[in-house]
Amino acid sequence: MGRLEYLLVLGACVLVTLPLELAGARVYRRPARLARAVLPVALVFLVWDAIAIAAGVWDFDPGFVSGLRVPFGIPLEEVLFFVVVPICGVLTYEAVDLTGQLLRRLARPLLDRRRVRQ
């Protein structure tokens, strides 16, 4: 794996959460809303990464990244990390919320019957 490992893990994150979109999470169908949720935070952490790399505080093992770097020396995989992982988190959150809504709808008739008997 080596140089593709980081990209493969990010790809796996997308593949694992993609069924949540197909199940009705509707995250990818609202790109402007998704961008407002993900991009400001990603920007903050990318600036933080750029400063830390420039200061020599940290860097990335060349054996585990593709070697492609965006401006300021940030590896492509790191940029993708700050986009992919939050998107997967938003997908998971929306799917859990959708499940809760569905369970409340399914439980409502049962709760109504229970109230009538009391």
TIRO-2110 file (N, C-alpha, C; in Angstrom, 1 decimal):
// TIRO-2110
0.8, -1.2, 0.0, N, 1, A
0.0, 0.0, 0.0, CA, 1, A
0.9, 1.2, 0.0, C, 1, A
1.6, 1.5, 1.1, N, 2, A
2.5, 2.6, 1.2, CA, 2, A
2.0, 3.9, 0.8, C, 2, A
2.4, 4.4, -0.4, N, 3, A
2.1, 5.8, -0.8, CA, 3, A
0.7, 6.1, -1.0, C, 3, A
-0.1, 5.0, -1.3, N, 4, A
-1.5, 5.2, -1.5, CA, 4, A
-2.4, 5.0, -0.3, C, 4, A
-1.8, 4.6, 0.8, N, 5, A
-2.5, 4.2, 2.0, CA, 5, A
-3.5, 5.3, 2.5, C, 5, A
-3.0, 6.6, 2.6, N, 6, A
-3.8, 7.7, 3.1, CA, 6, A
-5.0, 7.9, 2.1, C, 6, A
-4.8, 7.8, 0.8, N, 7, A
-5.9, 8.0, -0.1, CA, 7, A
-6.8, 6.8, -0.1, C, 7, A
-6.3, 5.6, 0.2, N, 8, A
-7.2, 4.5, 0.3, CA, 8, A
-8.1, 4.5, 1.5, C, 8, A
-7.6, 5.0, 2.6, N, 9, A
-8.4, 5.2, 3.8, CA, 9, A
-9.5, 6.2, 3.6, C, 9, A
-9.1, 7.3, 2.9, N, 10, A
-10.1, 8.3, 2.6, CA, 10, A
-11.2, 7.8, 1.7, C, 10, A
-10.8, 7.0, 0.7, N, 11, A
-11.7, 6.4, -0.2, CA, 11, A
-12.7, 5.4, 0.5, C, 11, A
-12.1, 4.7, 1.5, N, 12, A
-12.9, 3.8, 2.2, CA, 12, A
-14.0, 4.5, 3.1, C, 12, A
-13.6, 5.7, 3.6, N, 13, A
-14.5, 6.5, 4.4, CA, 13, A
-15.7, 6.9, 3.5, C, 13, A
-15.4, 7.3, 2.3, N, 14, A
-16.5, 7.7, 1.4, CA, 14, A
-17.3, 6.5, 1.0, C, 14, A
-16.7, 5.4, 0.7, N, 15, A
-17.5, 4.2, 0.3, CA, 15, A
-18.4, 3.7, 1.5, C, 15, A
-17.9, 3.7, 2.7, N, 16, A
-18.6, 3.2, 3.8, CA, 16, A
-19.8, 4.1, 4.1, C, 16, A
-19.7, 5.4, 3.9, N, 17, A
-20.8, 6.4, 4.2, CA, 17, A
-21.7, 6.6, 3.0, C, 17, A
-21.3, 6.3, 1.8, N, 18, A
-22.1, 6.5, 0.6, CA, 18, A
-23.5, 5.9, 0.7, C, 18, A
-23.7, 4.7, 1.3, N, 19, A
-25.1, 4.2, 1.4, CA, 19, A
-26.0, 5.1, 2.3, C, 19, A
-25.4, 5.8, 3.2, N, 20, A
-26.2, 6.8, 4.0, CA, 20, A
-26.9, 7.8, 3.1, C, 20, A
-26.2, 8.3, 2.1, N, 21, A
-26.7, 9.2, 1.1, CA, 21, A
-27.8, 8.6, 0.3, C, 21, A
-27.6, 7.4, -0.1, N, 22, A
-28.6, 6.6, -0.9, CA, 22, A
-29.8, 6.3, -0.1, C, 22, A
-29.6, 6.2, 1.2, N, 23, A
-30.8, 5.9, 2.1, CA, 23, A
-31.6, 7.1, 2.4, C, 23, A
-31.2, 8.3, 2.0, N, 24, A
-32.0, 9.4, 2.2, CA, 24, A
-31.4, 10.6, 3.0, C, 24, A
-30.1, 10.5, 3.3, N, 25, A
-29.5, 11.6, 4.1, CA, 25, A
-29.5, 12.9, 3.4, C, 25, A
-29.4, 12.9, 2.1, N, 26, A
-29.5, 14.1, 1.2, CA, 26, A
-28.4, 15.1, 1.5, C, 26, A
-27.2, 14.7, 1.8, N, 27, A
-26.1, 15.6, 2.0, CA, 27, A
-25.5, 16.1, 0.7, C, 27, A
-25.2, 15.2, -0.2, N, 28, A
-24.6, 15.5, -1.5, CA, 28, A
-25.6, 16.3, -2.3, C, 28, A
-26.9, 16.2, -2.1, N, 29, A
-27.9, 16.9, -2.9, CA, 29, A
-28.0, 18.4, -2.5, C, 29, A
-27.4, 18.8, -1.4, N, 30, A
-27.4, 20.2, -1.0, CA, 30, A
-26.0, 20.7, -0.9, C, 30, A
-25.3, 20.9, -2.0, N, 31, A
-23.9, 21.2, -2.0, CA, 31, A
-23.6, 22.6, -1.3, C, 31, A
-24.4, 23.5, -1.5, N, 32, A
-24.1, 24.8, -0.9, CA, 32, A
-24.2, 24.7, 0.6, C, 32, A
-25.1, 24.0, 1.1, N, 33, A
-25.2, 23.8, 2.6, CA, 33, A
-24.0, 23.1, 3.1, C, 33, A
-23.6, 22.0, 2.4, N, 34, A
-22.5, 21.2, 2.8, CA, 34, A
-21.2, 22.0, 2.8, C, 34, A
-21.0, 22.9, 1.8, N, 35, A
-19.9, 23.7, 1.7, CA, 35, A
-19.8, 24.7, 2.8, C, 35, A
-21.0, 25.3, 3.2, N, 36, A
-21.0, 26.2, 4.4, CA, 36, A
-20.6, 25.5, 5.7, C, 36, A
-20.9, 24.2, 5.8, N, 37, A
-20.6, 23.4, 7.0, CA, 37, A
-19.1, 23.0, 7.0, C, 37, A
-18.6, 22.6, 5.9, N, 38, A
-17.3, 22.0, 5.8, CA, 38, A
-16.1, 23.0, 5.6, C, 38, A
-16.3, 23.9, 4.6, N, 39, A
-15.2, 24.7, 4.1, CA, 39, A
-14.6, 25.6, 5.2, C, 39, A
-15.4, 26.3, 6.0, N, 40, A
-14.7, 27.3, 6.9, CA, 40, A
-13.8, 26.5, 7.9, C, 40, A
-14.2, 25.4, 8.4, N, 41, A
-13.4, 24.6, 9.4, CA, 41, A
-12.2, 24.0, 8.6, C, 41, A
-12.4, 23.5, 7.4, N, 42, A
-11.3, 23.0, 6.7, CA, 42, A
-10.2, 24.1, 6.4, C, 42, A
-10.7, 25.3, 6.1, N, 43, A
-9.7, 26.4, 5.9, CA, 43, A
-8.9, 26.7, 7.1, C, 43, A
-9.6, 26.7, 8.3, N, 44, A
-8.8, 27.0, 9.5, CA, 44, A
-7.7, 26.0, 9.7, C, 44, A
-8.1, 24.7, 9.6, N, 45, A
-7.1, 23.7, 9.8, CA, 45, A
-6.0, 23.6, 8.8, C, 45, A
-6.4, 23.9, 7.5, N, 46, A
-5.3, 24.0, 6.5, CA, 46, A
-4.3, 25.1, 6.7, C, 46, A
-4.8, 26.2, 7.2, N, 47, A
-3.9, 27.3, 7.5, CA, 47, A
-3.0, 26.9, 8.7, C, 47, A
-3.6, 26.2, 9.7, N, 48, A
-2.8, 25.7, 10.8, CA, 48, A
-1.8, 24.7, 10.3, C, 48, A
-2.1, 23.8, 9.4, N, 49, A
-1.2, 22.9, 8.9, CA, 49, A
0.0, 23.6, 8.1, C, 49, A
-0.4, 24.6, 7.3, N, 50, A
0.6, 25.3, 6.5, CA, 50, A
1.6, 26.0, 7.4, C, 50, A
1.1, 26.6, 8.5, N, 51, A
2.0, 27.3, 9.5, CA, 51, A
2.9, 26.3, 10.2, C, 51, A
2.3, 25.2, 10.6, N, 52, A
3.1, 24.1, 11.3, CA, 52, A
4.2, 23.5, 10.4, C, 52, A
3.9, 23.3, 9.1, N, 53, A
4.8, 22.7, 8.1, CA, 53, A
5.9, 23.7, 7.9, C, 53, A
5.5, 25.0, 7.7, N, 54, A
6.5, 26.0, 7.4, CA, 54, A
7.5, 26.2, 8.6, C, 54, A
6.9, 26.1, 9.8, N, 55, A
7.8, 26.3, 11.0, CA, 55, A
8.6, 25.0, 11.4, C, 55, A
8.3, 23.9, 10.6, N, 56, A
9.1, 22.7, 10.9, CA, 56, A
8.5, 21.9, 12.1, C, 56, A
7.3, 22.3, 12.6, N, 57, A
6.7, 21.6, 13.7, CA, 57, A
6.3, 20.2, 13.3, C, 57, A
5.8, 20.0, 12.1, N, 58, A
5.5, 18.7, 11.6, CA, 58, A
5.5, 18.6, 10.1, C, 58, A
5.5, 17.4, 9.7, N, 59, A
5.5, 17.1, 8.2, CA, 59, A
4.9, 15.7, 8.1, C, 59, A
4.8, 15.3, 6.9, N, 60, A
4.2, 14.0, 6.6, CA, 60, A
5.2, 13.0, 6.0, C, 60, A
5.1, 11.8, 6.4, N, 61, A
6.0, 10.7, 6.0, CA, 61, A
5.8, 10.5, 4.5, C, 61, A
6.9, 10.7, 3.7, N, 62, A
6.7, 10.6, 2.2, CA, 62, A
6.4, 9.1, 1.8, C, 62, A
6.6, 8.2, 2.7, N, 63, A
6.2, 6.8, 2.4, CA, 63, A
4.7, 6.5, 2.5, C, 63, A
4.0, 7.5, 3.0, N, 64, A
2.5, 7.3, 3.1, CA, 64, A
1.7, 8.3, 2.4, C, 64, A
2.3, 9.2, 1.7, N, 65, A
1.5, 10.2, 0.9, CA, 65, A
2.0, 10.1, -0.6, C, 65, A
1.2, 10.6, -1.5, N, 66, A
1.4, 10.4, -2.9, CA, 66, A
2.6, 11.3, -3.4, C, 66, A
2.9, 12.3, -2.6, N, 67, A
4.0, 13.2, -3.1, CA, 67, A
3.4, 14.5, -3.7, C, 67, A
2.1, 14.5, -4.0, N, 68, A
1.5, 15.7, -4.6, CA, 68, A
1.2, 16.7, -3.4, C, 68, A
1.7, 17.9, -3.6, N, 69, A
1.5, 18.9, -2.6, CA, 69, A
0.8, 20.1, -3.2, C, 69, A
-0.1, 20.7, -2.4, N, 70, A
-0.8, 21.9, -2.8, CA, 70, A
0.1, 23.1, -2.3, C, 70, A
-0.2, 24.3, -2.7, N, 71, A
0.6, 25.4, -2.2, CA, 71, A
0.8, 25.3, -0.6, C, 71, A
1.9, 25.9, -0.2, N, 72, A
2.3, 25.9, 1.2, CA, 72, A
2.8, 24.5, 1.7, C, 72, A
3.0, 23.6, 0.8, N, 73, A
3.6, 22.3, 1.1, CA, 73, A
2.7, 21.3, 1.8, C, 73, A
1.4, 21.5, 1.7, N, 74, A
0.4, 20.6, 2.3, CA, 74, A
0.2, 19.5, 1.4, C, 74, A
0.3, 18.2, 1.8, N, 75, A
0.0, 17.1, 0.9, CA, 75, A
-1.5, 17.1, 0.5, C, 75, A
-1.7, 16.6, -0.7, N, 76, A
-3.0, 16.5, -1.2, CA, 76, A
-3.9, 15.7, -0.3, C, 76, A
-3.4, 14.6, 0.2, N, 77, A
-4.2, 13.8, 1.1, CA, 77, A
-4.7, 14.6, 2.4, C, 77, A
-3.9, 15.5, 2.9, N, 78, A
-4.3, 16.2, 4.0, CA, 78, A
-5.4, 17.2, 3.7, C, 78, A
-5.4, 17.8, 2.5, N, 79, A
-6.5, 18.6, 2.1, CA, 79, A
-7.8, 17.8, 1.9, C, 79, A
-7.6, 16.7, 1.3, N, 80, A
-8.8, 15.8, 1.2, CA, 80, A
-9.3, 15.3, 2.5, C, 80, A
-8.4, 15.1, 3.5, N, 81, A
-8.8, 14.7, 4.8, CA, 81, A
-9.8, 15.7, 5.4, C, 81, A
-9.5, 17.0, 5.3, N, 82, A
-10.3, 18.0, 5.9, CA, 82, A
-11.6, 18.3, 5.2, C, 82, A
-11.8, 17.6, 4.0, N, 83, A
-13.0, 17.7, 3.3, CA, 83, A
-13.8, 16.4, 3.5, C, 83, A
-13.1, 15.2, 3.3, N, 84, A
-13.8, 13.9, 3.3, CA, 84, A
-14.3, 13.6, 4.7, C, 84, A
-13.5, 13.7, 5.7, N, 85, A
-13.9, 13.3, 7.0, CA, 85, A
-15.1, 14.1, 7.5, C, 85, A
-15.1, 15.4, 7.4, N, 86, A
-16.3, 16.1, 7.8, CA, 86, A
-17.5, 15.8, 7.0, C, 86, A
-17.4, 15.5, 5.7, N, 87, A
-18.5, 15.1, 4.9, CA, 87, A
-19.1, 13.8, 5.4, C, 87, A
-18.2, 12.9, 5.7, N, 88, A
-18.6, 11.6, 6.3, CA, 88, A
-19.3, 11.8, 7.6, C, 88, A
-18.9, 12.7, 8.4, N, 89, A
-19.5, 13.0, 9.7, CA, 89, A
-20.9, 13.6, 9.5, C, 89, A
-21.0, 14.5, 8.6, N, 90, A
-22.3, 15.2, 8.3, CA, 90, A
-23.3, 14.1, 7.8, C, 90, A
-22.8, 13.2, 6.9, N, 91, A
-23.6, 12.1, 6.4, CA, 91, A
-24.1, 11.2, 7.5, C, 91, A
-23.2, 10.9, 8.4, N, 92, A
-23.6, 10.1, 9.6, CA, 92, A
-24.6, 10.8, 10.4, C, 92, A
-24.4, 12.0, 10.7, N, 93, A
-25.3, 12.8, 11.6, CA, 93, A
-26.7, 12.8, 10.9, C, 93, A
-26.8, 13.2, 9.6, N, 94, A
-28.0, 13.3, 8.9, CA, 94, A
-28.8, 11.9, 8.9, C, 94, A
-28.0, 10.8, 8.7, N, 95, A
-28.6, 9.5, 8.7, CA, 95, A
-29.2, 9.1, 10.1, C, 95, A
-28.5, 9.5, 11.2, N, 96, A
-29.0, 9.2, 12.5, CA, 96, A
-30.2, 10.0, 12.8, C, 96, A
-30.2, 11.3, 12.3, N, 97, A
-31.4, 12.2, 12.5, CA, 97, A
-32.6, 11.6, 11.7, C, 97, A
-32.3, 11.2, 10.5, N, 98, A
-33.4, 10.6, 9.7, CA, 98, A
-34.0, 9.4, 10.3, C, 98, A
-33.1, 8.5, 10.9, N, 99, A
-33.6, 7.3, 11.6, CA, 99, A
-34.4, 7.7, 12.8, C, 99, A
-34.0, 8.7, 13.5, N, 100, A
-34.8, 9.1, 14.7, CA, 100, A
-36.2, 9.6, 14.3, C, 100, A
-36.2, 10.4, 13.2, N, 101, A
-37.5, 10.9, 12.7, CA, 101, A
-38.4, 9.7, 12.3, C, 101, A
-37.8, 8.7, 11.6, N, 102, A
-38.6, 7.6, 11.2, CA, 102, A
-39.1, 6.8, 12.4, C, 102, A
-38.3, 6.6, 13.4, N, 103, A
-38.7, 5.8, 14.5, CA, 103, A
-39.8, 6.6, 15.3, C, 103, A
-39.7, 7.9, 15.4, N, 104, A
-40.8, 8.7, 16.0, CA, 104, A
-42.1, 8.6, 15.3, C, 104, A
-42.0, 8.6, 13.9, N, 105, A
-43.2, 8.4, 13.1, CA, 105, A
-43.8, 7.0, 13.3, C, 105, A
-43.0, 6.0, 13.4, N, 106, A
-43.5, 4.6, 13.6, CA, 106, A
-44.0, 4.4, 15.0, C, 106, A
-43.5, 5.1, 16.0, N, 107, A
-43.9, 4.9, 17.3, CA, 107, A
-45.2, 5.7, 17.7, C, 107, A
-45.4, 6.8, 16.9, N, 108, A
-46.5, 7.7, 17.2, CA, 108, A
-47.9, 6.9, 17.3, C, 108, A
-48.2, 6.1, 16.3, N, 109, A
-49.5, 5.3, 16.5, CA, 109, A
-49.5, 4.4, 17.7, C, 109, A
-48.4, 3.8, 18.0, N, 110, A
-48.4, 2.9, 19.2, CA, 110, A
-48.6, 3.7, 20.4, C, 110, A
-48.0, 4.9, 20.5, N, 111, A
-48.1, 5.8, 21.7, CA, 111, A
-49.6, 6.3, 21.8, C, 111, A
-50.2, 6.6, 20.6, N, 112, A
-51.5, 7.1, 20.6, CA, 112, A
-52.5, 6.1, 21.1, C, 112, A
-52.3, 4.8, 20.7, N, 113, A
-53.2, 3.7, 21.2, CA, 113, A
-53.0, 3.5, 22.7, C, 113, A
-51.8, 3.7, 23.1, N, 114, A
-51.6, 3.5, 24.6, CA, 114, A
-52.3, 4.6, 25.4, C, 114, A
-52.3, 5.8, 24.9, N, 115, A
-52.9, 6.9, 25.6, CA, 115, A
-54.4, 6.7, 25.6, C, 115, A
-55.0, 6.2, 24.6, N, 116, A
-56.5, 6.0, 24.5, CA, 116, A
-56.9, 4.9, 25.5, C, 116, A
-56.1, 3.9, 25.8, N, 117, A
-56.4, 2.8, 26.7, CA, 117, A
-56.4, 3.3, 28.2, C, 117, A
-55.6, 4.3, 28.4, N, 118, A
-55.4, 4.8, 29.8, CA, 118, A
-56.6, 5.6, 30.3, C, 118, A
END
